[in-house]
Amino acid sequence: MSLLALARLALIELWRHKLALLPIGLAALMVLLAFLPEGEPAVVAADAFTYDIGVTIVPFFGVFVAVLAGGGLLAGEVERGTALLLATKPVSRAGIVAGKALGAFGFIAGSFALWAAVLAGVSLLRFSPAVAAGVGLATLAGALVAFLYAAIAIAASTRLPATGAIAAGGLAWFAVTVAGGVMKFEEAANLVWVVGAARLLRWIIPSEHLGAWAALIGAGGSPTPVQLIALLAIPAWLGLAAALFASRDLG
Amino acid sequence: MAAPAIACEGLTKRFRKGFRTFTAVADLGLEVPRGVTFGLLGPNGAGKTTSIGMVLGLIRPSAGRSTVLGGAIADPAIRRRIGFVPEKFQLPPFLTAEEFLRLHGQLLGLSGADLAGRVATRLERVGLDARRGDRVSGFSKGMQQRLVLAQALLGDPELLVLDEPTSALDPVGRREVRDIVREARARGATVLLNSHLLAEVEAVADSVAILRDGRLVWQGAIASLAGPALRVEARVGGWSAALAAAVSPLVDNLDVGAVPDAHGAYPVAFVVAEPGRVPGVAAAIIDAGGALHALTPQAESLEDAFMRLVGLAQRPRLNAHERADPRGARDGGSGGAGPEGAA
């Protein structure tokens, strides 16, 4: 019950801080883009629609929402001093992290569900049921990447103020993106250390594997073993968050 | 026999600031019996809030150990029996008063009609029942403090820890907090009260511990706090240098006012080493030709004792209006001089 109470607290906080305007705004933009006259920057082909919006834009925007949602929840409690009230209740520090994470993940899942529903609906109207199902599933599966970055932001928020935690989440995304670029020089002998570091980072933050999984689901495929292992990064980051929060002094 | 409400031994907290280590609390040994109201006192920076934080498991001690209600604070069953009001907080502005209490009630394991009933009665107890549906963002600091107090009372705690619970309250609110502390004590709860307002602690506490520079300097019943020294105020007619010379060897910190009252008696204050010396001082005044109009021993207040114990004790002073005459109130601490002896 404590977990659900804390998750509800997180959801109320995100809702009343008007963070829901972001996913709702993007959903409205999707509808607008889909129905622009052809020949404009509108989507004209089913595969382009699936790729450009369902698999690329939504996960990118989802990471943004996830970092905003995860970065402030614990840090806000610490900054307000209300973490003292939570920590003296019969719920463990790990339980506080888990409850808050549950709320953040619920918010993120809701956002992705909204986007998936909008994209699937638009696809159904403009293309075919098959396209609609694919784009819907791919969009929904994109939430995995968002969960990962939310977990990273939550871990950062156990030790940093909200702005710092949000920045850390953004920095993680940027670092992984750069690492993805570095991997193109995999064959370069003089960059062996740089490439090794990039490879390591892409395992610590395996967003690429999770993103690929989403694309695969959209295309009707199944996840590979590597992608399933990458999924473990989400609980691992949350475990780190719980350990960091449990070991910090409050007050 | 029940274990003490709080027992700690060798509790120490060292903070690292850059390359320097700062000891906030050193080797604290404290025992708070069950069913008492216990005041934790000390000047700013004495380590009171850090001590409370360590006892409640909010701050990890560098050394030492503590138990609360006979168990470890890490045990959720122990924490369920504790109510806590922290010193500094800003309540979640996005919650209503009722939502805030419901959340904390749920964290205590309450639900259904029991939770709803407790939320309603606690809101009423702290005078916020009419604002139950209002967002906390519109609450004053005093109202937030009342709401946090209501939160601490939700589970009928066996141990109520109040860290500066009245810092933002008006006199009415302070009185209500005193009443709440007395109610908690009446139902058998232990109250640990940390307050800068010594008169408040004196009004409700049975025992106190005094910290200074992170160390415990005194712990015990308030009744046993007063030292043997006694402050005495007197009104003496015919004060003279000879009279001062007769009295000075018997007292400390002799202070004589400059302005006599309508009967020609001067205000005099001094400290005797023990109450049994007061008659001797009275006799010395009379033998030296003084007219003793009044002689009033003053019981040492908690504030006086606190100042003495933390090393900030000052000499007894006459009231400002009694010393207002610039012509010559004399400080008679070492040989004393009255108006007649003034140069």
Interface residues (C-beta under 8 A of the other chain):
Chain A: M1 S2 L4 A5 L6 R8 L9 I12 E13 R16 H17 G76 R80 G81 T82 L84 L85 L86 A87 T88 K89 P90 V91 S92 S247 D249 L250 G251
Chain B: T49 G53 L56 G57 L58 I59 R60 P76 A77 R79 R80 I82 F84 P86 K88 F89 Q90 L91 P92 F94 L95 E99 L103 H104 Q106 L107 L108 G109 S111 V148 Q151
